Amino acid sequence: MGSGQVTDWQGKHVTVAGLGVSGVPAAKVLHGLGAKVTVVNDGDDARAREQAAELEALGVTVRLGDGDTLPDSTELIVTAPGWRPDKPLFAAADAAGVPVWGDVELAWRLRKPGAADWLAVTGTNGKTTTVQMLASILEAAGLRTAAVGNIGVSLLDAVLGDEEYDVLAVELSSYQLHWAPSLRAHSAAVLNLAPDHLDWHGSMEAYAKDKGRIYEGNRVACVYNVADKATEDLVREADVEEGCRAVGFTLGTPGPSQLGVVEGLLVDRAFVENRQKNAQELAEVADVKPAAPHNIANALAAAALARAYGVPAAAVREGLRNFTPDAHRIAHVADVDGVAYVDDSKATNTHAAQASLAAYDSVVWIAGGLAKGATFDELVAGAAGRLRGAVLIGRDRALIREALARHAPEVPVVDLGRTDTGAMLQAVQEARRLARPGDTVLLAPACASMDMFANYNKRGDAFAQAVRELGA
């Protein structure tokens, strides 16, 4: 199984590592292509058994409770992105000369002839917003597109579905990039690099290297963050196609081959004639919502990728104006005394809260509500290193408090017993007391809202109102 397309899957022995959001669709697709599929999974809980039963009904073999042993005659492993590279399964695969792909690699290999180009985005923070902005700009240019990848829309669905696209806006995590050796984007951006997932990657160098894979084989532009030298270093190290250019984005005045900000305008000095002297106005800072510095940087990165694809300046402005951040989804409410307040009330389960917590380095976490049978050990253990403090609200808050005691005993916890409408204001006040400049106070409850609020929107609104009262 070399680097080319695998055209004949009939009878190939493929092991899918992990059930979950990527494993189940991958197993179904491979089975549908005629492969002999075995799924291995570490866990053996009710959810895993339910997914296993669904796959077994199709004729897929599922092995629960053993994700470490390589099944006999395996010719290829397709892994869930979160599986760590140091797992025994992968050591066994390496020893046996068996390649390992992620779901992104599988999607890349399964593209149809003449398929849509990929404009790819990675970075420690801001990926989802940037990809959504990019899709909005591409749509404004009249292109058939979708925001896909780590953002929730499966790349497998996008490349195998009936809908035909001109170009895809693709969000990629460092995990996905690690397992995507042959991916070659039209153009790509690394937004920023901060220490993250180091337990998984083993070191900052390995983490950066996996992020840098996004630039491999780029055809038109490698987009980097001028303020984050590590992103430019990754461009230098990348093996790109002849003629591919490094394009920087900056919140300052752009130099040649950069996009930046001049007197309240987003301007392009990269994709213009005579870039030594000329600049093209793309949009006003006021067209970016919210116009917070990190979000303006996201907009510039999205604009750079769109311009690399040949999108006219007018479509950049229209796309940014049309874009609205998802309500109550990692929505920046305000900065008060150097602390950012972020509303992710939509994080109604542990999986969503995990993604939200992972976006910030130092967090005062407001959590709690209706647990819906969830357990919080894995979530808290994973986030412990980034918690400055926690403020707990809602009916099932004791479950989170106990998980914090087990996995983050040094983190200060405020337990609010009240469930009246004033509880959120008190929670925000307590969070402010725990926070230090540079921290993020994050409402990512990991629970449903109905014990205290009509829905997650109302909960997010109460948080935003409380933050506004602080700011006043």
Disulfide bonds with the S-S distance in Angstrom:
none
